Each structure stands twice: as C-alpha cells, then as structure tokens.
C-alpha cells in the first residue's frame, strides 16, 4: 500500500506495533516509534502527530526507528526504506 500513497506515518507506526503484538511475545514498546516520511525523516527524534502526519509517497524515503520489550530481550531497530522504485 505504501507505494500507492495509502499509508501515513501514523498508520505505519500502528501497524508495526500490531505486528509485534500478534506474536504474543510483546511485553511493551521500548519507546515511541519514530515514523518519518520524506522531510520528516530527517528531523532528529521526530514524533508524528495528527498535525504533522504525512503519507508515505513513491520516490521518497521513510525512516522508522522502533523498539520493543520481550521476555527474552529488548530490541531497537532503525530502517530507512525507499518507497516505490528508488
């Protein structure tokens, strides 16, 4: 859906947390997910709000930095993703 412009920064952050919860192993998130599309992905420690929420657009980058706490450990993962064909 992201290459079609059908996903926003908030949608992506919520879906990531849902994927984690579906495992049945999630205890809690480690910190609020940084979910930044386009220019928002360049803002240090960006926190998306309903006022700043942007769609993920083809030809732009999407930055996600998230973490979760599980019984066996804590994760902190950062990825930069090209939406559509880079």
OpenMM code with the backbone's topology and positions (N, CA, C; nanometers):
from openmm import Vec3, app, unit

residues = "UNK UNK UNK UNK UNK UNK UNK UNK UNK UNK UNK UNK UNK UNK UNK UNK UNK UNK UNK UNK UNK UNK UNK UNK UNK UNK UNK UNK UNK UNK UNK UNK UNK UNK UNK UNK UNK UNK UNK UNK UNK UNK UNK UNK UNK UNK UNK UNK UNK UNK UNK UNK UNK UNK UNK UNK UNK UNK UNK UNK UNK UNK UNK UNK UNK UNK UNK UNK UNK UNK UNK UNK UNK UNK UNK UNK UNK UNK UNK UNK UNK UNK UNK UNK UNK UNK".split()
positions = [
    Vec3(0.0801, -0.1209, 0.0000),
    Vec3(0.0000, 0.0000, 0.0000),
    Vec3(0.0843, 0.1273, 0.0000),
    Vec3(0.2008, 0.1254, 0.0628),
    Vec3(0.2819, 0.2478, 0.0717),
    Vec3(0.3152, 0.3077, -0.0646),
    Vec3(0.3558, 0.2286, -0.1648),
    Vec3(0.3857, 0.2898, -0.2950),
    Vec3(0.2647, 0.3572, -0.3597),
    Vec3(0.1449, 0.3209, -0.3177),
    Vec3(0.0237, 0.3819, -0.3718),
    Vec3(-0.0168, 0.5073, -0.2946),
    Vec3(0.0557, 0.5385, -0.1867),
    Vec3(0.0219, 0.6549, -0.1054),
    Vec3(-0.0906, 0.6290, -0.0072),
    Vec3(-0.1199, 0.5022, 0.0187),
    Vec3(-0.2315, 0.4680, 0.1058),
    Vec3(-0.1975, 0.4518, 0.2522),
    Vec3(-0.0736, 0.4813, 0.2916),
    Vec3(-0.0318, 0.4643, 0.4307),
    Vec3(0.0318, 0.5941, 0.4792),
    Vec3(-0.0039, 0.6346, 0.6001),
    Vec3(0.0565, 0.7534, 0.6608),
    Vec3(0.1602, 0.7109, 0.7645),
    Vec3(0.2321, 0.8092, 0.8166),
    Vec3(0.3303, 0.7827, 0.9219),
    Vec3(0.2635, 0.7167, 1.0425),
    Vec3(0.1468, 0.7669, 1.0814),
    Vec3(0.0755, 0.7094, 1.1962),
    Vec3(0.0301, 0.5673, 1.1652),
    Vec3(-0.0234, 0.5451, 1.0451),
    Vec3(-0.0651, 0.4098, 1.0055),
    Vec3(0.0516, 0.3118, 1.0171),
    Vec3(0.1678, 0.3516, 0.9677),
    Vec3(0.2852, 0.2638, 0.9682),
    Vec3(0.3279, 0.2305, 1.1106),
    Vec3(0.3296, 0.3303, 1.1984),
    Vec3(0.3693, 0.3071, 1.3375),
    Vec3(0.2705, 0.2141, 1.4076),
    Vec3(0.1418, 0.2350, 1.3854),
    Vec3(0.0401, 0.1495, 1.4478),
    Vec3(0.0482, 0.0067, 1.3955),
    Vec3(0.0717, -0.0083, 1.2660),
    Vec3(0.0794, -0.1424, 1.2077),
    Vec3(0.2008, -0.2184, 1.2596),
    Vec3(0.3129, -0.1481, 1.2760),
    Vec3(0.4329, -0.2119, 1.3298),
    Vec3(0.4066, -0.2640, 1.4710),
    Vec3(0.3417, -0.1833, 1.5539),
    Vec3(0.3110, -0.2282, 1.6895),
    Vec3(0.2134, -0.3466, 1.6859),
    Vec3(0.1186, -0.3445, 1.5938),
    Vec3(0.0242, -0.4560, 1.5813),
    Vec3(0.0964, -0.5853, 1.5420),
    Vec3(0.1926, -0.5760, 1.4486),
    Vec3(0.2712, -0.6942, 1.4109),
    Vec3(0.3406, -0.7525, 1.5332),
    Vec3(0.3979, -0.6665, 1.6141),
    Vec3(0.4676, -0.7142, 1.7344),
    Vec3(0.3701, -0.7813, 1.8303),
    Vec3(0.2550, -0.7204, 1.8507),
    Vec3(0.1556, -0.7752, 1.9431),
    Vec3(0.1048, -0.9114, 1.8958),
    Vec3(0.0941, -0.9296, 1.7648),
    Vec3(0.0444, -1.0555, 1.7082),
    Vec3(0.1328, -1.1745, 1.7429),
    Vec3(0.2587, -1.1508, 1.7779),
    Vec3(0.3483, -1.2614, 1.8126),
    Vec3(0.3114, -1.3242, 1.9462),
    Vec3(0.2415, -1.2489, 2.0311),
    Vec3(0.2096, -1.2974, 2.1644),
    Vec3(0.3254, -1.2849, 2.2610),
    Vec3(0.4392, -1.2354, 2.2149),
    Vec3(0.5598, -1.2239, 2.2972),
    Vec3(0.5867, -1.0812, 2.3448),
    Vec3(0.5170, -0.9844, 2.2897),
    Vec3(0.5416, -0.8438, 2.3219),
    Vec3(0.5005, -0.8128, 2.4653),
    Vec3(0.5910, -0.7532, 2.5417),
    Vec3(0.5603, -0.7070, 2.6771),
    Vec3(0.5237, -0.5592, 2.6749),
    Vec3(0.5987, -0.4798, 2.5983),
    Vec3(0.5752, -0.3355, 2.5884),
    Vec3(0.6648, -0.2806, 2.4779),
    Vec3(0.6371, -0.1587, 2.4352),
    Vec3(0.7290, -0.0931, 2.3425),
    Vec3(0.8420, -0.0315, 2.4242),
    Vec3(0.9600, -0.0200, 2.3654),
    Vec3(1.0753, 0.0371, 2.4352),
    Vec3(1.0675, 0.1890, 2.4411),
    Vec3(1.0107, 0.2488, 2.3359),
    Vec3(0.9989, 0.3941, 2.3242),
    Vec3(0.9001, 0.4230, 2.2128),
    Vec3(0.8509, 0.5462, 2.2055),
    Vec3(0.7592, 0.5833, 2.0978),
    Vec3(0.8296, 0.5674, 1.9636),
    Vec3(0.7619, 0.5082, 1.8687),
    Vec3(0.8189, 0.4852, 1.7365),
    Vec3(0.8404, 0.6165, 1.6625),
    Vec3(0.9575, 0.6308, 1.6041),
    Vec3(0.9855, 0.7425, 1.5138),
    Vec3(0.9461, 0.6935, 1.3753),
    Vec3(0.8484, 0.7591, 1.3152),
    Vec3(0.7940, 0.7186, 1.1859),
    Vec3(0.7886, 0.8435, 1.0995),
    Vec3(0.8920, 0.8638, 1.0158),
    Vec3(0.9033, 0.9881, 0.9401),
    Vec3(0.9110, 0.9674, 0.7906),
    Vec3(0.8175, 1.0278, 0.7189),
    Vec3(0.8150, 1.0194, 0.5728),
    Vec3(0.8729, 1.1458, 0.5121),
    Vec3(0.9456, 1.1291, 0.4011),
    Vec3(1.0008, 1.2452, 0.3314),
    Vec3(1.0887, 1.3289, 0.4229),
    Vec3(1.0669, 1.4596, 0.4224),
    Vec3(1.1481, 1.5519, 0.5029),
    Vec3(1.1353, 1.5248, 0.6525),
    Vec3(1.0232, 1.4704, 0.6972),
    Vec3(1.0068, 1.4417, 0.8405),
    Vec3(1.1066, 1.3375, 0.8890),
    Vec3(1.1528, 1.2519, 0.8010),
    Vec3(1.2502, 1.1504, 0.8381),
    Vec3(1.3871, 1.2072, 0.8702),
    Vec3(1.4105, 1.3335, 0.8362),
    Vec3(1.5392, 1.3980, 0.8640),
    Vec3(1.5387, 1.4744, 0.9960),
    Vec3(1.4244, 1.4803, 1.0623),
    Vec3(1.4136, 1.5524, 1.1893),
    Vec3(1.4567, 1.4587, 1.3017),
    Vec3(1.5584, 1.4993, 1.3774),
    Vec3(1.6106, 1.4165, 1.4862),
    Vec3(1.5019, 1.3965, 1.5923),
    Vec3(1.4793, 1.2721, 1.6304),
    Vec3(1.3805, 1.2341, 1.7321),
    Vec3(1.2398, 1.2838, 1.6995),
    Vec3(1.2066, 1.2864, 1.5719),
    Vec3(1.0740, 1.3277, 1.5246),
    Vec3(0.9653, 1.2424, 1.5888),
    Vec3(0.8577, 1.3062, 1.6297),
    Vec3(0.7405, 1.2366, 1.6810),
    Vec3(0.6206, 1.2802, 1.5986),
    Vec3(0.5620, 1.1882, 1.5271),
    Vec3(0.4478, 1.2204, 1.4429),
    Vec3(0.3271, 1.2561, 1.5299),
    Vec3(0.2510, 1.3543, 1.4850),
    Vec3(0.1248, 1.3931, 1.5474),
    Vec3(0.0192, 1.3989, 1.4373),
    Vec3(-0.1044, 1.4152, 1.4740),
    Vec3(-0.2082, 1.4271, 1.3719),
    Vec3(-0.1861, 1.5516, 1.2866),
    Vec3(-0.1223, 1.6539, 1.3428),
    Vec3(-0.0960, 1.7774, 1.2675),
    Vec3(0.0194, 1.7625, 1.1687),
    Vec3(0.1164, 1.6743, 1.1990),
    Vec3(0.2345, 1.6598, 1.1130),
    Vec3(0.2313, 1.5329, 1.0282),
    Vec3(0.1324, 1.4485, 1.0486),
    Vec3(0.1208, 1.3186, 0.9821),
    Vec3(0.1236, 1.3326, 0.8298),
    Vec3(0.2185, 1.2640, 0.7659),
    Vec3(0.2346, 1.2699, 0.6205),
    Vec3(0.2140, 1.1309, 0.5599),
    Vec3(0.1661, 1.1255, 0.4364),
    Vec3(0.1578, 0.9957, 0.3687),
    Vec3(0.2960, 0.9512, 0.3210),
    Vec3(0.3172, 0.8208, 0.3134),
    Vec3(0.4386, 0.7663, 0.2533),
    Vec3(0.4179, 0.7725, 0.1029),
    Vec3(0.5061, 0.8450, 0.0327),
    Vec3(0.4875, 0.8697, -0.1104),
    Vec3(0.5964, 0.8024, -0.1933),
    Vec3(0.5594, 0.7562, -0.3118),
    Vec3(0.6594, 0.6989, -0.4024),
    Vec3(0.7700, 0.8002, -0.4316),
    Vec3(0.8935, 0.7508, -0.4372),
    Vec3(1.0073, 0.8365, -0.4670),
    Vec3(1.0677, 0.9037, -0.3454),
    Vec3(1.0081, 0.8828, -0.2279),
    Vec3(1.0619, 0.9424, -0.1056),
    Vec3(1.1148, 0.8332, -0.0135),
    Vec3(1.1890, 0.8770, 0.0870),
    Vec3(1.2393, 0.7843, 0.1878),
    Vec3(1.1463, 0.7843, 0.3081),
    Vec3(1.1452, 0.6718, 0.3777),
    Vec3(1.0687, 0.6572, 0.5015),
    Vec3(1.1642, 0.6053, 0.6071),
    Vec3(1.1713, 0.6749, 0.7207),
    Vec3(1.2572, 0.6336, 0.8315),
    Vec3(1.1692, 0.5820, 0.9438),
    Vec3(1.2032, 0.4652, 0.9956),
    Vec3(1.1335, 0.4118, 1.1124),
    Vec3(1.2381, 0.3672, 1.2135),
    Vec3(1.2202, 0.4108, 1.3374),
    Vec3(1.3073, 0.3736, 1.4493),
    Vec3(1.2137, 0.3285, 1.5602),
    Vec3(1.2232, 0.2015, 1.5963),
    Vec3(1.1290, 0.1482, 1.6945),
    Vec3(1.1963, 0.0417, 1.7792),
    Vec3(1.1322, 0.0121, 1.8892),
    Vec3(1.1857, -0.0902, 1.9771),
    Vec3(1.0752, -0.1545, 2.0579),
    Vec3(1.1048, -0.2740, 2.1062),
    Vec3(1.0062, -0.3469, 2.1846),
    Vec3(1.0753, -0.4263, 2.2944),
    Vec3(0.9983, -0.4533, 2.3986),
    Vec3(1.0483, -0.5340, 2.5094),
    Vec3(0.9772, -0.6686, 2.5074),
    Vec3(1.0586, -0.7720, 2.5111),
    Vec3(1.0099, -0.9091, 2.5131),
    Vec3(1.0686, -0.9776, 2.6361),
    Vec3(1.0153, -1.0925, 2.6734),
    Vec3(1.0671, -1.1656, 2.7887),
    Vec3(1.2163, -1.1950, 2.7719),
    Vec3(1.2590, -1.2243, 2.6480),
    Vec3(1.3976, -1.2634, 2.6224),
    Vec3(1.4909, -1.1484, 2.5888),
    Vec3(1.4394, -1.0255, 2.5800),
    Vec3(1.5281, -0.9146, 2.5470),
    Vec3(1.4533, -0.7936, 2.4951),
    Vec3(1.5303, -0.6910, 2.4681),
    Vec3(1.4766, -0.5641, 2.4199),
    Vec3(1.5376, -0.5340, 2.2841),
    Vec3(1.4562, -0.4835, 2.1924),
    Vec3(1.5044, -0.4508, 2.0585),
    Vec3(1.5033, -0.3001, 2.0354),
    Vec3(1.5872, -0.2566, 1.9443),
    Vec3(1.5911, -0.1182, 1.8954),
    Vec3(1.6349, -0.1287, 1.7499),
    Vec3(1.5417, -0.1023, 1.6595),
    Vec3(1.5664, -0.1222, 1.5168),
    Vec3(1.5400, 0.0074, 1.4417),
    Vec3(1.6345, 0.0468, 1.3558),
    Vec3(1.6163, 0.1642, 1.2703),
    Vec3(1.6319, 0.1205, 1.1255),
    Vec3(1.5386, 0.1632, 1.0416),
    Vec3(1.5447, 0.1320, 0.8990),
    Vec3(1.5091, 0.2555, 0.8181),
    Vec3(1.5764, 0.2726, 0.7061),
    Vec3(1.5407, 0.3739, 0.6073),
    Vec3(1.5000, 0.2980, 0.4824),
    Vec3(1.3800, 0.3265, 0.4339),
    Vec3(1.3207, 0.2496, 0.3250),
    Vec3(1.2851, 0.3426, 0.2098),
    Vec3(1.3234, 0.3051, 0.0890),
    Vec3(1.2812, 0.3791, -0.0305),
    Vec3(1.1410, 0.3321, -0.0665),
    Vec3(1.0485, 0.4257, -0.0791),
    Vec3(0.9113, 0.3916, -0.1158),
    Vec3(0.9015, 0.3887, -0.2683),
    Vec3(0.8543, 0.2781, -0.3211),
    Vec3(0.8473, 0.2620, -0.4661),
    Vec3(0.9850, 0.2313, -0.5224),
    Vec3(1.0066, 0.2653, -0.6464),
    Vec3(1.1346, 0.2429, -0.7122),
    Vec3(1.2282, 0.3581, -0.6796),
    Vec3(1.3435, 0.3287, -0.6172),
    Vec3(1.4357, 0.4384, -0.5797),
    Vec3(1.4974, 0.5055, -0.7016),
] * unit.nanometer
topology = app.Topology()
chain = topology.addChain("A")
for resn in residues:
    res = topology.addResidue(resn, chain)
    for name in ("N", "CA", "C"):
        topology.addAtom(name, app.Element.getBySymbol(name[0]), res)
